[in-house]
Amino acid sequence: MYIQTVDQLTDLVAQLRGSARLAIDTEFMRERSYYPQLEIIQVATPQIEAIIDYPSVGQLAPFDEILSAPETLKVFHSGQQDLEIFYNLLGQVPTPIFDTQVAAALVGMGAQVGYARLVEEVTGVTLQKSQTRTDWSRRPLSQSQLDYALNDVRYLLPIHDSLTRQLSTQGRLAWLDDEWESMAQSETYQRTPPQDAWQRVKGMHRLKGRRLALLQALADWREREAMRSNRATSFVVRDEVLIDLVHRPPDSVSALHDIRGLHPREIRRNGEALLAALVRGQQLPREQWPSLPRSRGLSSGEKALVSLMQSWLKARSDDTGIAASYLATTNELNELVQATPAQRRRLPLMQGWRARLVGNDLVALLEGRAALVWEPERGQIQLLDEGGG
């Protein structure tokens, strides 16, 4: 079923209404745009397979009813970018949700297992990858493109069945609630405020004082212009050009032509706005200048502690089958070691199943209430609390 009109979409929604589960995927383009450009939505139930041609339909309604229907579980694979798209269009995250990549990690299949591998392990089907780099914005879509797109949802519900059974057997099904709660938070999909965009500019760590104020003003302008024109920030002004403008701030539109990498078309379009941003940065009072985030490197002792933690995580990974990097990343361990007791409680590592499985024990080790010992019979590092257990 190929949906190209609002009437066709309305008919599809009538068929989907009340479904217990719906497999969903999207195809989009985002190389040149600020916001990802939705091209098609693929959906599947046990009875229905359909592709919604979003540019042809021109709107998400009435499909948004299904996305927010509490009785319909939306099943994705590696769905964070799909959820971001729907958040941008709807202003809210679809719920309830299930992500097969997340579930596969908890089963013990690896931190970022691919869809093709899941399909093959669950169904025995080997998917073709011929359309991996296809341009989904070009019309008409070929039959091979449509077949490829439908394959991305055709097997999601059998995979959901398989993973749910395995997690139930392992006693881990409830762990998913923590994951879905995190994925459903709107903050996950909100972009950096324009006034903070300077923190994402490559080379900003080499600046300070007035130059950092200039960069803040320029990056703020660029972010707003990218949002307004729906262009990727690099297609407005590249990072290295912003840094050059900070070091050699021009005082006229004609002087902008001396800045390497600043396209004449962009100067004609936004030269005055660029100069105005520089003026705002130059006029910013000293007490309002931004400052680089304070961060200190780990001490030699803290580095040794993180290494010990990683050794124990490897043992926990062996015990649980869950990838060590999914239990806790190196950055998360660094944060834990440097955090105050109050800060620790807010860390992702100290939430939900992660806290119960590894977080609480890591804090006990950090606070000296536990120790690591080598168990030769098991050939593993084990953690002993102060009571010897």
C-alpha positions in Angstrom: 0.0 0.0 0.0 1.5 3.3 -1.1 -0.1 6.4 0.5 0.1 9.7 -1.5 -3.0 11.6 -0.5 -4.7 12.7 2.7 -7.8 10.6 1.8 -5.6 7.5 1.4 -3.9 8.3 4.7 -7.3 8.7 6.4 -8.3 5.3 5.1 -5.0 3.8 6.4 -5.5 5.3 9.8 -9.0 3.8 10.0 -7.5 0.4 9.4 -4.7 0.9 11.9 -6.9 2.3 14.7 -7.0 0.0 17.7 -4.0 -2.0 16.7 -2.1 -3.5 19.6 1.3 -3.1 17.9 2.6 -1.1 14.9 6.1 -1.5 13.4 7.4 1.9 12.3 10.5 3.2 10.4 11.3 6.4 8.5 13.5 7.4 5.7 14.8 11.0 5.7 17.5 13.3 4.4 19.5 15.6 6.7 22.8 16.3 4.9 22.0 19.9 3.9 19.1 20.9 6.2 18.9 22.0 9.8 16.0 19.7 10.5 15.9 16.2 9.2 13.6 16.1 6.1 11.0 13.3 6.4 10.5 11.5 3.1 8.6 8.3 3.8 7.1 6.5 6.8 6.9 2.7 6.7 4.4 0.9 8.9 3.4 -2.7 9.4 0.9 -4.8 11.4 0.4 -8.5 11.0 -2.2 -7.7 8.4 -1.0 -4.4 6.8 2.1 -3.1 5.2 2.2 0.5 3.9 4.4 3.4 2.9 3.4 7.0 3.5 4.9 9.4 1.0 5.2 12.4 3.4 6.0 15.1 0.9 3.1 14.0 -1.3 0.6 13.8 1.5 1.9 17.1 2.9 0.9 16.6 6.5 1.1 14.1 9.3 -2.5 14.2 10.4 -4.4 12.0 10.9 -1.6 9.6 11.4 -0.5 11.5 14.5 -3.6 10.0 16.2 -1.9 6.5 15.9 1.5 7.8 17.0 -0.1 9.1 20.3 -2.6 6.2 20.8 -1.9 4.7 24.2 -3.3 1.3 23.1 -0.9 0.9 20.2 2.7 0.0 21.0 5.1 1.6 18.4 8.0 -0.8 17.6 11.2 0.7 16.2 14.7 -0.4 15.6 17.3 2.1 16.7 14.5 4.6 16.8 16.1 7.7 18.3 16.3 9.6 14.9 12.8 8.5 14.0 11.5 9.8 17.4 13.4 13.1 16.8 11.6 13.6 13.5 8.2 12.9 15.0 9.0 15.2 18.0 9.9 18.0 15.5 6.7 17.5 13.7 4.3 16.9 16.6 6.0 18.7 19.5 5.9 15.4 21.5 7.4 12.0 21.5 5.2 9.0 20.3 4.2 6.7 23.1 4.2 3.9 24.1 7.4 2.7 22.3 9.7 -0.4 22.0 13.1 -0.3 20.4 14.4 -3.7 19.3 18.1 -2.5 19.3 17.8 -1.6 23.0 16.0 -4.8 23.8 18.6 -6.8 22.0 21.4 -5.2 24.1 19.6 -6.3 27.3 19.2 -9.8 25.9 23.0 -9.9 25.4 23.4 -9.5 21.6 25.7 -6.5 21.8 25.5 -2.8 22.4 24.4 -1.7 18.9 23.2 -4.8 17.0 22.1 -4.1 13.5 18.6 -4.7 12.1 19.8 -7.1 9.4 21.5 -9.3 12.0 18.4 -9.4 14.1 16.3 -10.3 11.1 18.6 -13.2 10.1 18.8 -14.6 13.7 15.1 -14.5 14.3 13.7 -15.3 10.8 16.6 -16.7 8.8 16.0 -14.1 6.1 19.1 -12.3 4.7 18.3 -8.7 3.8 19.9 -7.0 0.8 21.7 -3.7 1.4 21.4 -2.3 -2.1 19.5 0.9 -1.1 21.6 1.8 2.0 22.8 5.1 0.4 19.7 5.9 -1.7 18.4 9.4 -2.2 14.9 9.2 -0.7 14.0 12.7 -1.8 13.9 11.7 -5.5 10.6 10.8 -7.1 9.3 8.5 -8.3 10.6 5.9 -5.9 11.5 2.6 -7.6 10.0 -0.7 -6.8 13.3 -1.8 -5.4 13.4 1.2 -3.1 9.8 0.5 -1.9 10.6 -3.2 -1.3 13.8 -2.2 0.6 11.8 0.3 2.7 9.1 -2.2 3.6 11.7 -4.8 4.7 12.7 -2.4 7.4 9.3 -2.9 9.1 8.2 -6.3 7.8 10.2 -8.3 10.4 10.0 -5.9 13.4 7.0 -7.5 15.1 8.4 -11.1 14.9 11.7 -9.7 16.4 9.6 -7.9 19.1 8.0 -11.3 19.9 11.4 -13.1 20.1 13.1 -10.4 22.2 10.2 -10.1 24.6 10.2 -13.9 25.2 13.9 -13.9 25.9 13.8 -10.9 28.2 10.9 -12.5 30.1 12.8 -15.7 30.5 15.9 -13.8 31.8 13.7 -11.7 34.2 14.7 -8.5 32.4 11.5 -7.4 30.8 10.8 -4.8 33.4 14.2 -3.2 32.8 12.9 -1.9 29.5 10.6 0.5 31.4 13.6 2.5 32.4 14.8 2.7 28.8 11.5 3.7 27.4 11.0 6.4 30.1 14.4 7.9 29.0 13.6 7.7 25.3 10.3 9.4 25.8 11.7 12.5 27.5 11.3 15.5 25.2 14.6 17.0 26.5 16.4 14.2 24.6 15.3 15.7 21.2 15.5 19.4 22.0 18.3 21.2 20.3 21.0 23.3 22.0 19.7 26.9 22.6 21.2 29.3 20.1 22.9 31.3 22.9 24.8 28.1 23.8 25.7 27.1 20.2 29.2 28.4 20.6 30.0 25.4 22.7 29.7 23.2 19.7 32.1 25.2 17.4 35.3 23.3 16.6 38.2 25.3 18.0 36.3 27.2 20.7 38.6 25.7 23.4 41.5 27.9 22.2 39.5 31.1 22.8 38.9 33.2 25.9 37.7 36.6 27.0 36.5 39.0 24.3 37.0 36.5 21.5 34.8 34.0 23.2 32.1 36.7 23.5 32.5 37.3 19.7 32.1 33.6 19.0 29.0 33.4 21.2 27.4 36.2 19.2 28.4 34.8 15.8 27.3 31.2 16.7 24.0 32.5 18.1 23.3 34.3 14.8 24.3 31.3 12.7 22.1 28.9 14.7 19.1 31.2 14.3 19.8 31.7 10.6 20.1 27.9 10.1 16.8 27.4 11.8 15.1 30.1 9.8 16.4 28.9 6.5 16.4 25.2 7.4 20.0 24.9 6.3 22.7 22.9 8.1 24.9 25.3 10.1 27.9 24.4 7.9 26.0 25.6 4.9 25.4 28.9 6.5 29.0 29.6 7.8 31.5 26.9 8.6 33.2 26.6 12.0 36.6 27.6 10.8 35.2 30.8 9.2 33.6 31.7 12.6 37.0 31.3 14.2 38.6 33.4 11.6 36.0 36.2 12.1 36.8 36.1 15.8 40.5 36.6 15.2 40.1 39.2 12.4 36.8 40.9 12.9 36.0 43.0 9.8 34.4 46.4 10.1 32.6 46.5 6.8 30.8 44.3 4.4 33.6 44.7 1.8 36.1 43.5 4.4 34.2 40.3 4.7 35.5 39.3 1.3 39.0 39.0 2.8 37.7 36.1 5.1 38.7 32.8 3.5 35.9 30.4 3.1 33.1 33.0 3.3 31.2 32.6 0.1 30.3 35.9 -1.8 26.7 34.7 -1.9 26.5 34.4 1.8 28.1 37.9 2.2 25.4 39.3 -0.1 22.7 37.5 1.8 23.9 37.9 5.4 26.9 40.3 5.5 25.1 43.0 7.4 23.7 40.4 9.9 27.2 39.0 10.4 28.6 42.5 11.2 25.7 43.1 13.6 26.5 39.9 15.4 30.1 41.0 15.8 29.0 44.4 17.1 26.8 42.7 19.7 29.8 40.5 20.8 32.1 43.6 21.0 29.6 45.5 23.1 28.9 42.7 25.6 29.9 43.8 29.1 32.9 41.9 30.5 30.8 40.4 33.3 28.5 38.7 30.7 31.4 37.1 28.7 31.0 33.4 28.4 33.7 31.2 29.9 34.9 27.7 28.9 33.4 24.9 31.0 35.7 24.1 33.8 36.9 20.5 33.6 39.9 18.8 35.1 41.6 15.7 33.9 41.6 12.6 36.0 44.4 12.3 38.5 46.6 9.2 38.2 44.8 7.6 41.1 41.4 8.3 39.5 42.6 6.8 36.2 43.7 3.7 38.0 40.3 3.5 39.7 38.5 3.8 36.4 40.7 1.0 35.0 39.7 -1.2 38.0 36.0 -0.4 37.4 36.4 -1.4 33.8 37.9 -4.7 34.7 35.0 -5.4 37.0 32.5 -4.3 34.4 34.1 -6.9 32.0 33.4 -9.5 34.6 29.8 -8.3 35.0 29.5 -8.3 31.2 30.6 -12.0 31.2 28.1 -12.8 33.9 25.1 -11.0 32.4 25.9 -11.2 28.7 25.3 -7.5 28.4 28.1 -5.6 26.6 30.4 -3.7 29.1 30.0 -0.5 27.1 26.2 -0.8 27.5 26.5 -1.2 31.3 28.7 1.9 31.5 30.8 3.9 29.1 34.3 5.2 29.9 32.9 8.7 30.0 30.2 7.6 32.5 32.8 6.1 34.8 34.9 9.3 34.6 31.8 11.3 35.6 31.1 9.0 38.4 34.6 9.2 39.8 34.7 13.0 39.7 31.1 13.6 40.9 30.1 14.7 44.3 27.7 12.4 46.3 24.8 14.7 45.4 25.8 14.7 41.7 26.2 11.0 41.5 22.5 10.5 42.3 21.6 12.3 39.1 23.9 10.4 36.8 22.3 8.0 34.2 24.5 5.2 35.6 22.7 5.6 38.9 19.2 5.2 37.4 16.9 2.2 37.0 18.4 -1.2 36.2 21.9 0.1 35.7 22.0 1.3 39.3 20.9 -2.0 40.5 23.1 -4.1 38.3 26.4 -2.1 38.5 25.9 1.5 39.7 25.4 0.9 43.4 28.4 -1.5 43.5 30.6 1.0 41.7 29.8 3.7 44.2 30.5 1.2 47.0 33.9 0.6 45.4 34.5 4.3 45.0 33.6 5.0 48.7 35.8 2.2 50.0 32.8 0.1 51.1 33.8 -2.7 48.7 36.9 -4.2 47.2 37.9 -6.1 44.1 39.4 -9.6 44.4 40.6 -12.2 42.0 38.8 -15.5 42.1 41.1 -18.1 40.5 38.4 -20.8 40.3 36.2 -18.6 38.1 39.1 -16.8 36.5 37.3 -13.5 37.2 37.6 -10.3 39.2 34.8 -10.2 41.8 33.5 -7.4 44.0 33.3 -8.0 47.8 31.4 -5.5 50.0 32.6 -4.6 53.5 30.6 -7.5 54.9 32.5 -10.0 52.8 29.7 -10.7 50.4 
